[in-house]
């Protein structure tokens, strides 16, 4: 499940070894002061990661 969640969430990686400028541009508008915080990313990633995990378990 950990790998499935990492693969599913990897497309919009903004806080990692190689930040994704396109992901930052898309996400910036959804945060206060247009600054991206790790806590907000964590909360926003919980539901999509859960969906990806459930999908991997069902397939």
Secondary structure, DSSP 8 states (H G I E B T S, - for coil): -HHHHHHHHGGG--SSSS--HHHHHHHGGGSGGG---HHHHHHHHHHHHHHHHHHHHH-
